[in-house]
Amino acid sequence: MRRMSGITVQVDERWVPPDQRAPGRAKPARKPAAKARPRFRIRWPGALRSALIRHVTLAGMVLIATLVFIAAFPWKATVNGVLSWSGRAGYKVADIYVEGRAKTPPDQLLNALGVKRGDAIFAVDLAAARRRIENISWVRSAIVERRLPDQIHLLITERSPMAIWQNKGRYFLVDAEGQIVGDQIEDYANLPLTVGEGAPDHVAQLNELIRAEPELSPRIKAAAWIGERRWNLTLDRAPDGITVELPEDDPVQAWHDLARLEKQQQLLERQISAIDLRLPDRLVLRAAAGAHEQASGKRKPNGKDA
């Protein structure tokens, strides 16, 4: 380190002038610069480029012409002609077979099918016919098949009414899914009568009750949907029957409890007009007109009173 005229200069004491260096001490060689990679370009000959443009243009024109032809071609007339030819060749409807029909009106079924004898069998839209048939109130599901050369087969599954719904002075048959089937109730006098706004929407729960206790369920003569949340059942016993008030929560268990008490104590033979099962652990009996019996008891198996 030397200081010269106020400037500090750092000198490397090991530096040796080139003329005083030892022989054989050569200057290190520099690495050669990397060569630039060649760039490849495709140059289309003029004739080939012109041919390529012509072919692409021709392909576009053919595509446009094809689309115009498809849009303008009278396909409907052609299809009708083919169907007419198939009918003359023997592929036309000669017979319509229906399986599973018991209550569905035949005229409604044929109108929904939309097929008549002599129609070209290939012209029958099976999917549309099935949808129309399943819109009939009595029909739960339908299968429509084309069996060549000349048969249409229709298999339907009908709905099974399980209750009668009284609404605004009219009566309707209702199946287990709450579907209104019809209003011809003459052949279904043994079904329970239901009342209440929205009762058909909850007939599935009523059906569950009916199936839960096969020995007790035949005594159900009427069911009222109360407050849009629970059922009251009317059991058959002269003169006015017994009203069973079921809870909103777990009505099936309450129904089981009533069946058990009936087997143990013949509860339904007493002079009572109502049985209140809305409390989870107790039942309340209300005496019939002219009787003096009114009591409450436990619903559990260890209860001795009813």
C-alpha positions, 0 to 999 in steps of 0.5 A, a space after each residue: 500500500 503506497 500513498 501518492 499525492 494524497 491518493 492511496 494506491 494498492 500495489 501488488 508486490 508479486 507482480 513481475 514485468 513480462 520481460 522478467 518472467 520465467 520462461 515457459 510461463 505463458 499467458 492462459 489461453 482464452 476459450 473460443 467463443 461459442 458458435 451461433 446455432 444455424 437458423 433453419 427456414 422452410 422456403 416453399 417454392 412458389 408453385 407448391 405454395 400456390 397449390 396449397 392455397 388452391 387446395 385449402 380454398 377448394 376444401 372450404 368451398 366444398 364444406 360450404 356447399 355441403 352445408 348449404 345442400 344439407 340445409 336446402 335438401 327436402 329431408 322431411 319429404 325423403 323420410 316420409 317417402 322411405 316410411 311410405 315405402 316401408 309400409 308398402 313393404 309390409 312394415 306397418 302396424 297390424 296389432 297392438 298388444 297391451 299387458 297390465 291394464 286393469 283400471 286404465 280406460 282403454 280409450 285414454 290408453 289408445 289416444 295416448 299411444 297415438 297409433 292406429 292400424 295401418 300406420 308405418 311401424 317405423 314412424 311410431 315415436 316410442 319415447 313420445 308415446 311412453 311419455 304420453 301414456 305415463 301422464 295418464 293418472 292410472 299409469 305408474 310406468 309404461 314400456 312401449 316396444 316395436 316388434 317387427 314386422 307389424 306389432 306394437 307391444 305395450 306393458 303398463 304398471 298401474 297405480 294401486 289406490 290405498 286411500 280415499 281423499 275427501 276434498 271440497 265435497 269430492 272424493 278421489 282415489 290416492 295411491 301410496 305415493 300421494 298421486 291422485 288416481 281417479 274419482 271412481 271410488 265405488 269399488 274401493 269402499 274398504 279403503 280408509 277415508 282421509 281428510 285435510 289440506 295436503 293429506 295426499 302428500 303424506 299418504 306414504 306415512 299413513 301407508 307406513 302405519 298401516 303396514 307396521 301393525 297388520 292386525 290393528 291396521 284393518 280397523 282404520 276407517 278414517 285418517 285426518 291430517 291435522 295442522 299439516 303436521 300429524 295424523 288422527 286415526 279413527 278406528 271402527 267401533 260403534 257408534 262413532 269409533 275411537 279417535 287415536 291422536 298420533 304425535 308429530 314425531 315418530 308416529 309409528 312407535 306410538 302406533 306400535 305402543 297402542 297395538 301392544 296395549 291392545 293385546 295386553 289389556 284390550 284397550 280398544 274394547 273400553 268405553 272410550 272415545 279417544 286415545 291421546 298418544 302425543 306425549 312420548 311416555 304416556 297415553 290419555 283416554 277420554 270417555 265415550 258419551 254416557 261413560 265415566 271412564 277417563 284415565 291416563 297411563 304409561 305407554 312403556 311395557 312396565 306400565 300397569 295402568 292404561 
